[in-house]
Amino acid sequence: MKRILYIFLSIIFVVKINAQPVKISTEQYIITYKDLAIKEMYRTGVPASITLAQAILESQNGNSRLATEANNHFGIKCKTGWTGKTITADDDAVGECFRAYESVFESYKDHSNFLKENWRYNECFKLERTNYKDWAEGLRKAGYATNPKYNVLITGIIERYNLHQYDIEPMPDDVVPEYETKNNDVPVTYAKEGESIESIAEKNNISSKKIYKYNDLKEGSKIDPGDIIYLKPKRKKSFDEYHIVKEGENMYELSQIYGIKLKYIYKKNKLSYGEEVVPGTKIYLQKRRNDKPEISKKNTEKKDTLKIENKIQKRDTTPVKKNEISESIPENKDFHIVKSGDNLYRISEKYQIFVEDLLEWNNIFSPDELVINQKIYLNKNAAVKAGKYVVSKANSNSAKSKFHIVEKGETAYKICKTYGISTSELVEWNKLKDATNIKEGQKLKISR
C-alpha cells in the first residue's frame, strides 16, 4: 500500500513540475528576436543592440507577465493617445496601465515608433547606430526608466551577449512569421533587396495593380529595401491619436508608417494633395483638426504617389478662432514666466527641453521649488547673461581631478557634464540616495 501511495505521489509531483511554463533563456530570446530587432533598425534607426537589450531587461527574456499575457516586451505604459488594448500591472505605482499587443511584432514596432516620435529621444537619433553607449545614456536622460543606472544595465547586457554585432548586420530575408506581419491590423510585407511590386504581387498571389493602389503608388513606381508594402487596403484611421512631424518627414511616409490611406491623412488635417507641413506640427490620425496647419515651403523627398485630390473634401475656410492653441512647438524664447498650475515637467514638454537642463541653467535643486511669476531660463546663454548659470571653475583641470567640491548653485547634472560622467556613475561612486542628494561644500568622487 505504501509503495502504491509513493508511486502515486511521485506521478503527481512529476506532472506538477512538467506543468510549469518553460522559461526562455537570454540566448534563446536573442536567437528568436534578433532579426526583428535588425528589421526595426533599418526601418527607424534604433540600434538592434539597444532594442534587444531593452527587451531582455524589460521583459525578463520574454518571461514577464506583461510579455506572456500582453506581448508587451518593453514595459511601455498607456500614456495619452493610446487607444489600443491595455493590461494593468504594478510598477512605480499600484495598478498602472500598460499597452497590450496582438503580437510580439506589434510590440517591437510600437517601441521603435515610441522612441522615434518622442522629442526626448531626438538626440539619440543623431548618433551613429553603432554608438550603443551614448544611446543607452540618452535613454536614461530622457527618462525611459526611473532607475538611475538604466544606461549601465543596458550597456552591460549588450556587452555580455555581444549584441552590438547586430548593429552592422544586413537586412534579414525572413524577419517575422507571416501571421504576425500586420500594421494597423492590415497585412504587410517588407521589401527586400531586388524586389519590386510585381514580384511581391506574384509571391502573394495578388495583382500588382491592387498593391500599387493599396500603397497609394502610381503603377511602375520603384520601391526600396525595407519599405512597408500593404497587401490589403489601409485603414481610415490609426490606433495612435497623432504624430509630431520631424524634419524630412512627409505625408506619404506617415501614411505608410501608420497604415492610413493617404487621402485620409490629407482630409483629417485640412491639407490639399501634395502639401507638407513644418516640423513640430501635430498630424491627426483619428479625428479631424479644427484649423489648417502651417505649410512647409520646401519640398520633401517622397514616392511617386497617386494624385487623389479629387477625392478629398474641400478644406474648411472658416477663420481660426483667436483662442485656439497652435499645434506647433512654441517659438524660441529665452525664458518662461511661471503661472498657476505650472511645473518643470509641463515647461519641459512645452518647450521640449530636458528637466535636467532646466534645473542646471536655473540653479534649481528640486523640481518642486517653482513659485508663481518666477522666471525660468530656457537656454544656457540666457541664463549666463542673467547671472543664473555660472560656469564651473573645475572646467580647466577637470581631466586631472578625482574629486570635486560642490559649489553654491551647482547641480549633479552640471557636475556630470563638467567631468563627462553620467549621473548614475556619480550616484554609484558616492553612494548617494539619488542625483538631487548633494549640498554645497560636499566632496564628490568624479572618477573611478
C-alpha positions, 0 to 999 in steps of 0.5 A: 500500500505504501509503495502504491501511495509513493508511486502515486505521489511521485506521478503527481509531483512529476506532472506538477513540475512538467506543468510549469511554463518553460522559461526562455533563456537570454540566448534563446530570446536573442536567437528568436528576436534578433532579426526583428530587432535588425528589421526595426533598425533599418526601418527607424534607426534604433540600434538592434543592440539597444532594442534587444537589450531593452527587451531582455531587461524589460521583459525578463527574456520574454518571461514577464507577465506583461510579455506572456499575457500582453506581448508587451516586451518593453514595459511601455505604459498607456500614456495619452493617445493610446487607444489600443488594448491595455493590461494593468500591472504594478510598477512605480505605482499600484495598478498602472496601465500598460499597452497590450499587443496582438503580437510580439511584432506589434510590440517591437514596432510600437517601441521603435515608433515610441522612441522615434516620435518622442522629442526626448529621444531626438538626440539619440537619433543623431548618433551613429547606430553603432554608438550603443553607449551614448544611446543607452545614456540618452535613454536614461536622460530622457527618462525611459526608466526611473532607475538611475543606472538604466544606461549601465544595465543596458550597456552591460547586457549588450556587452555580455551577449555581444549584441552590438554585432547586430548593429552592422548586420544586413537586412534579414530575408525572413524577419517575422512569421507571416501571421504576425506581419500586420500594421494597423491590423492590415497585412504587410510585407517588407521589401527586400533587396531586388524586389519590386511590386510585381514580384511581391504581387506574384509571391502573394498571389495578388495583382500588382495593380491592387498593391500599387493602389493599396500603397497609394503608388502610381503603377511602375513606381520603384520601391526600396529595401525595407519599405512597408508594402500593404497587401490589403487596403489601409485603414481610415484611421490609426490606433495612435491619436497623432504624430509630431512631424520631424524634419524630412518627414512627409505625408506619404511616409506617415501614411505608410508608417501608420497604415492610413490611406493617404487621402485620409491623412490629407482630409483629417488635417485640412491639407490639399494633395501634395502639401507638407507641413513644418516640423513640430506640427501635430498630424491627426490620425483619428479625428479631424483638426479644427484649423489648417496647419502651417505649410512647409515651403520646401519640398520633401523627398517622397514616392511617386504617389497617386494624385487623389485630390479629387477625392478629398473634401474641400478644406474648411475656410472658416477663420481660426478662432483667436483662442485656439492653441497652435499645434506647433512647438512654441517659438524660441524664447529665452525664458518662461514666466511661471503661472498657476498650475505650472511645473518643470515637467509641463515647461519641459514638454512645452518647450521640449527641453530636458528637466535636467537642463532646466534645473542646471541653467536655473540653479534649481535643486528640486523640481518642486521649488517653482513659485508663481511669476518666477522666471525660468531660463530656457537656454544656457546663454540666457541664463549666463547673461542673467547671472543664473548659470555660472560656469564651473571653475573645475572646467580647466583641470577637470581631466586631472581631478578625482574629486570635486567640491560642490559649489553654491548653485551647482547641480549633479547634472552640471557636475556630470557634464563638467567631468563627462560622467553620467549621473548614475556613475556619480550616484554609484561612486558616492553612494548617494540616495539619488542625483538631487542628494548633494549640498554645497561644500560636499566632496564628490568622487568624479572618477573611478 
